[in-house]
């Protein structure tokens, strides 16, 4: 559950849009994350097996990492501060730790 909330928080970080390419990339990736978040929550609520939950969580974390990579590439265009980038890096690290504890690896 913690991973899901972290992914959702990271997806909403974007400051005011600046350059269309970066903004469009971020918005598309954030939409992917939102959809995966909903699907993962549905699986958890439906009592999916641990393997299914872990698989969904891994997919969600992978997509979140792609979003963070976009943030880093487009940091200036998106007007993100170093502190904001550091914050999302920490959130991803926390999500990875949570995944490792619950799912192994």
FIKOLZA-1660 file (N, C-alpha, C; in steps of 0.1 Angstrom, whole numbers, plus 5000, padded with zeros to 4 digits):
% residues 105
   i   px   py   pz ch aa at
   1 5008 4988 5000  A  X  N
   1 5000 5000 5000  A  X CA
   1 5009 5013 5000  A  X  C
   2 5020 5012 5008  A  X  N
   2 5028 5024 5009  A  X CA
   2 5034 5027 4995  A  X  C
   3 5038 5017 4987  A  X  N
   3 5044 5019 4974  A  X CA
   3 5034 5026 4965  A  X  C
   4 5021 5022 4966  A  X  N
   4 5011 5028 4958  A  X CA
   4 5009 5043 4961  A  X  C
   5 5009 5046 4974  A  X  N
   5 5008 5060 4977  A  X CA
   5 5020 5068 4973  A  X  C
   6 5032 5062 4974  A  X  N
   6 5044 5070 4970  A  X CA
   6 5044 5072 4955  A  X  C
   7 5040 5062 4947  A  X  N
   7 5039 5064 4933  A  X CA
   7 5029 5075 4929  A  X  C
   8 5018 5075 4936  A  X  N
   8 5008 5086 4933  A  X CA
   8 5013 5100 4937  A  X  C
   9 5020 5100 4948  A  X  N
   9 5026 5113 4952  A  X CA
   9 5036 5118 4942  A  X  C
  10 5045 5109 4938  A  X  N
  10 5055 5113 4928  A  X CA
  10 5048 5118 4915  A  X  C
  11 5038 5112 4911  A  X  N
  11 5031 5115 4898  A  X CA
  11 5025 5129 4899  A  X  C
  12 5022 5134 4910  A  X  N
  12 5016 5148 4911  A  X CA
  12 5026 5159 4914  A  X  C
  13 5039 5156 4913  A  X  N
  13 5049 5166 4916  A  X CA
  13 5050 5178 4906  A  X  C
  14 5046 5176 4894  A  X  N
  14 5049 5185 4883  A  X CA
  14 5045 5200 4887  A  X  C
  15 5055 5209 4884  A  X  N
  15 5052 5223 4886  A  X CA
  15 5044 5228 4874  A  X  C
  16 5043 5241 4872  A  X  N
  16 5036 5246 4861  A  X CA
  16 5043 5242 4848  A  X  C
  17 5036 5238 4838  A  X  N
  17 5042 5234 4825  A  X CA
  17 5050 5245 4819  A  X  C
  18 5061 5240 4812  A  X  N
  18 5070 5250 4805  A  X CA
  18 5071 5245 4790  A  X  C
  19 5079 5235 4788  A  X  N
  19 5081 5230 4774  A  X CA
  19 5071 5218 4771  A  X  C
  20 5065 5219 4760  A  X  N
  20 5055 5209 4757  A  X CA
  20 5060 5195 4757  A  X  C
  21 5072 5192 4751  A  X  N
  21 5077 5179 4751  A  X CA
  21 5078 5172 4764  A  X  C
  22 5084 5179 4773  A  X  N
  22 5086 5174 4787  A  X CA
  22 5072 5173 4794  A  X  C
  23 5064 5183 4793  A  X  N
  23 5051 5183 4799  A  X CA
  23 5043 5172 4794  A  X  C
  24 5043 5170 4781  A  X  N
  24 5035 5159 4776  A  X CA
  24 5040 5145 4780  A  X  C
  25 5053 5144 4781  A  X  N
  25 5059 5131 4786  A  X CA
  25 5055 5129 4800  A  X  C
  26 5056 5139 4808  A  X  N
  26 5052 5138 4823  A  X CA
  26 5038 5134 4824  A  X  C
  27 5029 5141 4817  A  X  N
  27 5015 5139 4818  A  X CA
  27 5011 5125 4814  A  X  C
  28 5017 5120 4803  A  X  N
  28 5014 5107 4798  A  X CA
  28 5019 5096 4808  A  X  C
  29 5031 5098 4814  A  X  N
  29 5036 5089 4823  A  X CA
  29 5028 5089 4836  A  X  C
  30 5024 5101 4841  A  X  N
  30 5016 5102 4853  A  X CA
  30 5003 5096 4851  A  X  C
  31 4997 5096 4839  A  X  N
  31 4984 5090 4836  A  X CA
  31 4986 5074 4837  A  X  C
  32 4997 5069 4832  A  X  N
  32 5000 5055 4833  A  X CA
  32 5001 5051 4847  A  X  C
  33 5008 5059 4855  A  X  N
  33 5009 5056 4869  A  X CA
  33 4996 5056 4876  A  X  C
  34 4988 5066 4873  A  X  N
  34 4974 5067 4879  A  X CA
  34 4966 5054 4876  A  X  C
  35 4966 5050 4863  A  X  N
  35 4959 5038 4859  A  X CA
  35 4964 5026 4866  A  X  C
  36 4978 5024 4867  A  X  N
  36 4984 5013 4874  A  X CA
  36 4980 5013 4889  A  X  C
  37 4980 5025 4894  A  X  N
  37 4977 5026 4909  A  X CA
  37 4963 5021 4911  A  X  C
  38 4953 5025 4903  A  X  N
  38 4940 5020 4904  A  X CA
  38 4939 5005 4902  A  X  C
  39 4946 5000 4892  A  X  N
  39 4945 4985 4890  A  X CA
  39 4951 4978 4902  A  X  C
  40 4962 4983 4907  A  X  N
  40 4969 4976 4918  A  X CA
  40 4960 4976 4931  A  X  C
  41 4954 4988 4933  A  X  N
  41 4945 4989 4945  A  X CA
  41 4933 4979 4943  A  X  C
  42 4928 4978 4931  A  X  N
  42 4917 4969 4929  A  X CA
  42 4921 4954 4931  A  X  C
  43 4933 4951 4927  A  X  N
  43 4938 4937 4929  A  X CA
  43 4939 4934 4944  A  X  C
  44 4945 4944 4951  A  X  N
  44 4947 4942 4965  A  X CA
  44 4933 4941 4972  A  X  C
  45 4923 4949 4969  A  X  N
  45 4910 4948 4975  A  X CA
  45 4903 4935 4972  A  X  C
  46 4906 4930 4960  A  X  N
  46 4899 4918 4955  A  X CA
  46 4906 4905 4961  A  X  C
  47 4916 4907 4969  A  X  N
  47 4923 4896 4975  A  X CA
  47 4932 4888 4966  A  X  C
  48 4938 4895 4957  A  X  N
  48 4948 4889 4947  A  X CA
  48 4959 4882 4955  A  X  C
  49 4965 4872 4949  A  X  N
  49 4976 4865 4955  A  X CA
  49 4988 4874 4958  A  X  C
  50 4996 4870 4967  A  X  N
  50 5008 4878 4969  A  X CA
  50 5016 4880 4957  A  X  C
  51 5018 4869 4949  A  X  N
  51 5025 4870 4936  A  X CA
  51 5019 4881 4927  A  X  C
  52 5006 4881 4926  A  X  N
  52 4999 4890 4917  A  X CA
  52 5001 4905 4922  A  X  C
  53 5000 4906 4935  A  X  N
  53 5002 4919 4941  A  X CA
  53 5016 4924 4939  A  X  C
  54 5026 4915 4941  A  X  N
  54 5040 4919 4939  A  X CA
  54 5043 4922 4925  A  X  C
  55 5037 4915 4916  A  X  N
  55 5039 4918 4902  A  X CA
  55 5033 4931 4898  A  X  C
  56 5021 4934 4903  A  X  N
  56 5015 4947 4900  A  X CA
  56 5023 4959 4907  A  X  C
  57 5028 4956 4919  A  X  N
  57 5036 4966 4925  A  X CA
  57 5049 4969 4918  A  X  C
  58 5055 4958 4913  A  X  N
  58 5068 4960 4906  A  X CA
  58 5066 4968 4893  A  X  C
  59 5055 4965 4886  A  X  N
  59 5052 4973 4874  A  X CA
  59 5049 4988 4878  A  X  C
  60 5043 4990 4889  A  X  N
  60 5040 5004 4893  A  X CA
  60 5053 5011 4896  A  X  C
  61 5062 5004 4904  A  X  N
  61 5075 5011 4907  A  X CA
  61 5083 5013 4895  A  X  C
  62 5083 5004 4885  A  X  N
  62 5091 5006 4873  A  X CA
  62 5086 5018 4865  A  X  C
  63 5073 5020 4864  A  X  N
  63 5067 5031 4857  A  X CA
  63 5070 5044 4865  A  X  C
  64 5070 5043 4878  A  X  N
  64 5074 5055 4887  A  X CA
  64 5088 5059 4884  A  X  C
  65 5097 5049 4883  A  X  N
  65 5111 5052 4880  A  X CA
  65 5113 5059 4867  A  X  C
  66 5105 5055 4857  A  X  N
  66 5105 5061 4844  A  X CA
  66 5101 5076 4845  A  X  C
  67 5091 5079 4854  A  X  N
  67 5086 5092 4856  A  X CA
  67 5097 5101 4862  A  X  C
  68 5104 5095 4872  A  X  N
  68 5115 5102 4879  A  X CA
  68 5126 5105 4869  A  X  C
  69 5129 5096 4860  A  X  N
  69 5139 5098 4850  A  X CA
  69 5135 5110 4841  A  X  C
  70 5122 5111 4837  A  X  N
  70 5118 5122 4830  A  X CA
  70 5119 5135 4838  A  X  C
  71 5116 5135 4850  A  X  N
  71 5118 5147 4859  A  X CA
  71 5132 5151 4859  A  X  C
  72 5142 5142 4860  A  X  N
  72 5156 5145 4860  A  X CA
  72 5160 5151 4846  A  X  C
  73 5156 5145 4836  A  X  N
  73 5159 5149 4822  A  X CA
  73 5154 5163 4820  A  X  C
  74 5142 5166 4825  A  X  N
  74 5135 5178 4822  A  X CA
  74 5134 5188 4834  A  X  C
  75 5143 5186 4843  A  X  N
  75 5143 5194 4855  A  X CA
  75 5141 5209 4853  A  X  C
  76 5150 5214 4845  A  X  N
  76 5150 5229 4842  A  X CA
  76 5137 5233 4835  A  X  C
  77 5133 5225 4825  A  X  N
  77 5120 5229 4818  A  X CA
  77 5108 5228 4827  A  X  C
  78 5108 5219 4836  A  X  N
  78 5097 5217 4845  A  X CA
  78 5098 5226 4858  A  X  C
  79 5109 5233 4859  A  X  N
  79 5111 5242 4870  A  X CA
  79 5111 5234 4884  A  X  C
  80 5117 5222 4883  A  X  N
  80 5118 5214 4896  A  X CA
  80 5131 5218 4903  A  X  C
  81 5131 5219 4916  A  X  N
  81 5143 5222 4923  A  X CA
  81 5151 5209 4926  A  X  C
  82 5163 5211 4930  A  X  N
  82 5171 5199 4934  A  X CA
  82 5165 5192 4946  A  X  C
  83 5159 5200 4955  A  X  N
  83 5152 5194 4967  A  X CA
  83 5140 5186 4962  A  X  C
  84 5133 5190 4952  A  X  N
  84 5122 5182 4948  A  X CA
  84 5127 5169 4941  A  X  C
  85 5137 5170 4934  A  X  N
  85 5143 5158 4927  A  X CA
  85 5148 5148 4938  A  X  C
  86 5155 5154 4948  A  X  N
  86 5160 5146 4959  A  X CA
  86 5148 5139 4967  A  X  C
  87 5137 5146 4968  A  X  N
  87 5125 5141 4975  A  X CA
  87 5119 5129 4968  A  X  C
  88 5118 5130 4954  A  X  N
  88 5113 5119 4947  A  X CA
  88 5122 5107 4947  A  X  C
  89 5135 5110 4946  A  X  N
  89 5145 5099 4948  A  X CA
  89 5144 5091 4961  A  X  C
  90 5141 5099 4971  A  X  N
  90 5139 5093 4985  A  X CA
  90 5126 5085 4985  A  X  C
  91 5116 5090 4979  A  X  N
  91 5103 5083 4978  A  X CA
  91 5105 5070 4971  A  X  C
  92 5112 5070 4960  A  X  N
  92 5114 5058 4952  A  X CA
  92 5122 5048 4960  A  X  C
  93 5133 5052 4967  A  X  N
  93 5141 5044 4976  A  X CA
  93 5132 5037 4987  A  X  C
  94 5123 5045 4992  A  X  N
  94 5114 5040 5003  A  X CA
  94 5105 5029 4996  A  X  C
  95 5100 5032 4984  A  X  N
  95 5091 5022 4977  A  X CA
  95 5099 5009 4974  A  X  C
  96 5111 5011 4970  A  X  N
  96 5119 4999 4968  A  X CA
  96 5121 4991 4980  A  X  C
  97 5124 4997 4991  A  X  N
  97 5126 4990 5004  A  X CA
  97 5113 4983 5008  A  X  C
  98 5102 4990 5007  A  X  N
  98 5089 4984 5010  A  X CA
  98 5086 4971 5001  A  X  C
  99 5089 4973 4988  A  X  N
  99 5087 4961 4979  A  X CA
  99 5096 4950 4983  A  X  C
 100 5109 4953 4986  A  X  N
 100 5118 4942 4990  A  X CA
 100 5114 4935 5003  A  X  C
 101 5108 4943 5012  A  X  N
 101 5104 4937 5025  A  X CA
 101 5092 4928 5023  A  X  C
 102 5083 4932 5014  A  X  N
 102 5070 4925 5012  A  X CA
 102 5071 4914 5002  A  X  C
 103 5079 4916 4992  A  X  N
 103 5080 4907 4980  A  X CA
 103 5093 4900 4978  A  X  C
 104 5103 4905 4985  A  X  N
 104 5117 4899 4983  A  X CA
 104 5123 4906 4971  A  X  C
 105 5136 4905 4970  A  X  N
 105 5143 4910 4959  A  X CA
 105 5142 4924 4957  A  X  C
% end
